Amino acid sequence: MIDISPVTWPPFIGPMADVVPTYIAIVGGYILGSIPFGLVLTKLAGLGDIRNIGSGNIGATNVLRTGNKGLAAATLLLDGGKGAAAVLIASLWSPALGLVAGLAAFIGHLFPIWLKFKGGKGVATFLGILLALAWPLGLAAILTWLIVAYLYRMSSLAALIAAALTPLYANGLGTKHLIVYTAILAVLIFYTHRANIARILKRQEPKIGSKDQ
């Protein structure tokens, strides 16, 4: 678990020696996060453009709609891994840069420049970031997702509830920066799921494994 308790925020306020690594963390994190693994893997597997089926999303849930569970699992791990990698690599310099790189990777996944800023919904990357920052927090979010998904069979609802509860879980760790940080990520998760929220309220949201949108 990364110790972010001594973090000075925002980390880019300081001498130039601190500013340059921050910009490197932002750019590097964004580029890493913007790699569209779901799109790349499905194209390599000869399944065409994942954006043309289901929800049109590049994440693991939509990859699952191809019927290829292996590719969906690989997408999930890689999308989560890029978030974790961004945090861990930047944290070698300082915990603050780990936070910066993680957020940049998350934004990169949501708004990749290579796909005209139309990316995934960020759930796997969100979980990877949490695991890298504080594994108990990441584990709590994953367990929440699994429980809600099992009960209601809706990936989007599971993601929304897990994201909403994460700042509360972070509060249990007693680190103010982590509470604010996870709240920002949760808001972005809700933003990317706004269409899902509308369908949930209308009871029209498809179940996990459904080929319908």
N, C-alpha and C positions, 0 to 999 in steps of 0.2 A: 504494500500500500504506500502510495506517494505521500510524503508529509507536506501538505500545503499550508499548514498553520502559520509559518512565518512569511507567507507570500505578501508582497507589497503590490497592491492593485490600483490602477492598471500597471502592468509591468513595463510599458513603453514610456512611462514618465521617468526620465533619468538621463544620465550622460549618454553620449553617442555610443559608447562601448556597450551599453545595454540595449540601445535602439536597434542596432544592426541585427543581433541575434533574434530579436522579436520579429523583425520583418522576414527573416529567413524562416522562422517557425510558422508565420502566417502563410507565406507563399508555399513552403514545402508541405505544410499540412493541407492546404487547399488542393494542391496538385495530387497528393496521395489520396485524399478523400474523393476527388473527382473521377477516379478510375472507375468506369461503369462495369464492374465485374459480371453482373447479370447479363448485360448486353454482349460483352465479349465472349463469355462462355457459351451462350446459346448460339451465337453466330459460328463459333468454332465447332460446335456440335452439329451444325447443319440445320438448325431449327429456325433459321431466319432471324428477323428483327423482333425481339421480345416486345417492343413498343407497339407492335401491330396486333397483339392479342390481349385478351382479358382487360385489365385496367390500364394497359399501356405503360405500366410502371416498370422500372429496371431492377426492382428488388426481388428477394427470394420468394415472396408470396406469389408474385406473378410468374416467376420462373417455374414454380410448382404447377402452374396451370398448363404447362407444356406436357405434363405427365412424367417428367424426368426428375425423380426425387433426388437423385445423386447431384444433378446440377443445382437444384434448389439448395441442397445442403452446402454445396461448395460456395455458392453465392452468399449464403448466410455467414459462413465462416470467414470468407474473404472480406465482405463488407464490415463485419465486426472487427476483423483483424486490422484493417487499415486505420480504423479509429483508434484502436489500442496501440498500434505501432506509432502513430503520430504522437500520442501522449508520451509513450515510453522513450522514444528517441529524443524528443525535445526536453524531456525531464532530465536527461543526462547533463544538460546545461543548467537548468534550474526548474523547480516545481512550477513556477509561474509560467514558464514557456511551455510546459506540458499542458497547462490549461489553455493557453493560446492556440497551440497546435491542434489540440483536440477539437476546439470550437471551429477552427479553420477547416479541419477535415470534415466535420459535420456539415458545414455550409457548402463545402466542395461537393459532397455527396448529394445534397439537396439541389444545388444550382451549379452543375458542371458546365464550364465554358464550352467544352467539346460537344455538348448536346443542347446547345442554345439555352442553357440554364434550366433545363427540364430534367431533373434527376429523380432519385428515389425519395421515399418518405422518411428514411433515416433511422428506422428502428434498430436494425442490426448494428449500424455504426454507433448509435446512441449507447447500446449495451456494451459494445467493445470499449468505448471511452470510459464508461463507468467501471468496468472491470479493471482497466489499467489504472484509474485514479484511486479506487478503493474497492477491492474485490468483494468485501461484504455488501457494499452498496449495489454493485453490479449483480451479485447473486440474489439479493432481495428483489431487484427489478425483474430478473429472469424468472424467479419463482412466481412472482405476481403475474407475469405474462402467461406462464404455463397454467396456472390455476384458472385464470379468467378464460383462457383459450379452451381449456378442457370443459369448463362449465357452459360456455356460450358458443363455442365453435366459431368465434369471430376474431381474426387476427387483429383487425383495426381496433376493436373494443379493448382487447388485451393490451395493445400498445398504449392506448390512451390512458387506461387506468394505471398501468405501470409507470408511465411518464408522470402522471398527476401525483402519484404517491412517492415518487423518488425524492423530491425535496423534503418530504416528511421523514423519509428514511435517513436522508443526509443530516437532518437535524439531530438524529440520534447519535451521529458521530461527533457532534459538537463543533463543526468547522463552518463558520459563517460563509466563507468563500464558496464552499461546496454547495451550500443551500442555494445561494444566488445563482451559481453556475448551472446547477441542475434545473432550477426554475426557468432559466433562459432556454435550455435545451427542450424542456417540456413545452414551453410556449411554441417553439418551432415545430415540435412534433404535432401539436394541435393544429397549427397552421397547415401543415402538409396533409393532415387528415380531415380537413374541413368538409370535403365532399363525402367522406365516409361518415362523418358526424351527422350530416343531413340525412343520409340513407339509414343510419341507425335509428334516428328519431322517427323515420317513416316506416321502420321495420322492413326495410328493403335491402339491408346489407347482406351480401352473400356469405355463406359459411366457408370455413377453411376447406380447401380442396375443390371448391366449386369452380367451374370453368366460366361462369357468368360474372359479369361486373355489376 
